Amino acid sequence: MFLASFACGYWQANCYVVAPAGIDQCVIIDPGQDSAEPIRRMVADNRLDPRAILLTHGHFDHVADAAVLADEYGIAVHIDQADEHLLSDPAAGLSADGAALVRQLVGGTMLVPARVEHYRVGQPLSVAHLDFTVTAAPGHTAGSVLLGIDYVGNPQVKRLVFCGDVVFADSVGRSDLPGGDAAVMRQTLSTVVLALPDTTALLPGHGQQTTMARERVSNPYLQATYLRN
């Protein structure tokens, strides 16, 4: 498997490019602010053929360059329907100060991709010879999802989950932004995240990669004392 990542933009959001072993097709996950040129170079250097853009949620630091790349490669952007409005209105629901910052960084609006497709949550998504599971994980945004694929080659890691801003190494995503809900986030952490096997590698929207085995023990937001509040 080809798997590459880099952090981009004002908030250093992680962008991922994934391709199956021995096949030149790939998917791009969360192409945020200022990710377009590094992605173009990565795709060209590795002779890859992008077949889809997959978004874990709709915040602009994860989607800002989705439209330009999708239209350039003639591919669809996949997103949960609940977050689709954020593709065109990145400042939706923010405070005046927050909206002003977003407009300063990416403008008041963003390009809308020519092709947008909604996830069918709970149903597999097959693209570029990769089979993703799509699991609803609201709380950070209403349309946050976990994107999972099987992984072969490491007995301690059998699955990769691109978890966006749902869970990080030693932390979780904020629930006080527009579309967030603290109670819903606790439910997601309790019933979705903690249900992931320990052999799951978590590839988050910010910060370092981690594993479910580690987070189950060390992440304070996955402990019963927090989740019961």
Beta strands, then each sheet from edge to edge (+ up, - down):
strand 1: 2-8
strand 2: 13-19
strand 3: 25-29
strand 4: 49-54
strand 5: 77-79
strand 6: 116-118
strand 7: 125-127
strand 8: 130-136
strand 9: 145-154
strand 10: 157-164
strand 11: 167-168
strand 12: 171-172
strand 13: 200-204
strand 14: 210-211
sheet 1: 1+ 2- 3+ 4+ 5+ 6+
sheet 2: 7+ 8- 9+ 10- 13- 14+
sheet 3: 11+ 12-
end
